[in-house]
Amino acid sequence: MYLVHQFLPSAFAGTEIYTYDLAKEMSRRGNDVCIVSMPHKLDYKFPKYSYKGEFNFIKVKNKHNHLKTFKQILKDYKPDIVHIQHLQYFSPRIIEIIKAMHIPIILHLHDYFYICKRIRLLTRDGKICSSSRNCIGCRDWRAIWKRHIEDVDLILANSHFTRNIYIKIGFDPKKIIVNYPGIDTNRVKKIKHAKSSILRFAFLGTVIKEKGVELLIDAFNKLDRRASLQIWGRVDSYRLSLLKRIKSLNIEIKGEYGLSEIKDILSGVDVVIIPSIWPEPWSIVKTEALAAGLGVLASSIGGIPEGIGDNRVLLFKSNDVNSLLEAIKSMIANRDFWKVKKTNGRYVKTIEEDAQRIEYIYTQLLVKNRELSQSKKFILNSNNIRWFPVKGGIAIHKFNGKWKWPYILKDVGKRFWELFTVFKSFDEIVRTISLEYNADKKEVETDIKSFMDELYKEKIILEVE
């Protein structure tokens, strides 16, 4: 079960996109996935429905009485694990309810919500909060969330910067691990880039002041016609003030877009700009742009500079229009370099790789109190194998430099795998297979142990100390 404050299509930002990508990939891998969300708008026309057949999607209807509703959802769905993506609009006591039902909990840190009431570590006048530990407005807020989050089994931070901020506030460093978010690269595969004589820049995302949109417009107002700027994202009441700010004919506000439109947008772009003035923990837009073969111009703030590797990224000083302007001019002067679209030899983390690692993490958490035999515990080696149903069986891919097909499990092997992957005990597996195949229990036990030895030697399953 994934728990998120709001969701697609009515809410469209990094957390929602990541949750969607991860849920879809986990479902594709054969898991039963459910997303529970509490939209802040009165969008409850369909309180429960299947999201395009990919996973279950439940909207919690009553904000003020949502704990009772959520408790019933847990009883009905009976999740093996709850992965919290975001708890804005939810009560902190949601963690108590999950814990009381003895369900392992993972909390994902996508921003600073649990330590900053304004979420972005910015003061009301737009400055980065320097009193991160003693901020009067957030002290009680942090104390409440920190007390409840102590019951979480594991915390995933989307960058080292995010992890360090939470540790500085007093969160347990042993509990927080860094996991860079993956993306569904299918959204940006095989883009046919339109040609242009000028260098084309684009901003994609939430159009708010903290994202540096005003700074971006001010910089482009000072440029000649060798560069253009497109601003993509929901503008709402902010639109009028931005239009008044625009002085250049090469700046265009395009407005709202959806996941299905990203490929078309990036096909007409050379460089994606991320001009954030808040310490943004991570940027999915950055990853999408790199996966599409584009260059990136970004603020050197927060977690944005992380995970760049040797990709084509130019950083500038955050909230400094002159630094941004010089960086744009440098790109224009070297436009042949930035206009080339490069995907070969470049690395971005895919959602398939991300889901594989997270599934492995789930397995480790679930196996803590579940024994497969009296003396040993085993988990799936999800870092190096993946599996999926095929006609009449289950195919297991194994990675040794490249993916291979060493196993196709059928009949008893297939049934063992189905039971093993839902964490049935060794005795339960033997008993179930004996009954289903009308076989002698001792013979089944011998065969299962022999089969497990083979899987262990091939490192398809791993022993846990």
PEGI-V820903 format. One line per field, one symbol per residue. ss: DSSP state (2 for helix, 1 for strand, 0 for the rest). phi: phi as a letter, one per 20 degrees, with the letter a starting at -180 (. if undefined). burial: # if it has 16 or more other C-alpha atoms within 10 Angstrom, else .. A space follows every 50 residues. Layout:
BEGIN
ss=???
phi=???
burial=???
END
This chain:
BEGIN
ss=01110000000002222222222222220000011110000000000111 10001111100022222222222222200011110000000002222222 00011111100000000000010000010000000222222222222220 00011110022222222220002221110000102222000000000011 11110000222022222222000000111111000222222222200000 11111000222222222000111100000000022222222000111110 00000000000011110000222222222222202222200000000001 22222222222222222000000000111100001111110011111110 00111111112222222222000002222222222200002222222222 222222200011110
phi=.ddbfbbfefdcbgffffffffffffffeneedcddccffefdcgcfbae flmeafccefedgecfffffgfffffelffbddeeadgmefgfgfgffff eldgcdddedbdgeccfemdldffeneffeefedgffdgfgfffffffff effbcddfafffgffffgfpffffeddebffecefffcflfeffebeded dbdcqfecgfenffgffffffedeeebccdddqfdlffffffffffdefe dceenfbcgfeffffffdcdcddcegdefgfacfggfffffeneecdbfe bmegffmemdfecddcfflcfffffffffffffdfffeefeccfmdccfe fffffffffffgffffegdceebfdccccfeffccbbafcgmacedecdc nbfcdecceclffffgfffffdmffgffffffffffdldfffffgfffff ffgffffemeccedf
burial=#######....################.#..########........... ...########....##..#...#....#.##########.#.##.###. ..##############...###.........##....#...#..##..#. .#.##########.##....#....##########.##..#.#.....## ########.############.....#########......#...#.#.# ######.....##.#################################### ########..###########.###.###.##..#..##.###....### ##.#######.######...##....###########.....######.. .......###.######.##..####..######......#..##..#.. .#...#...###...
END
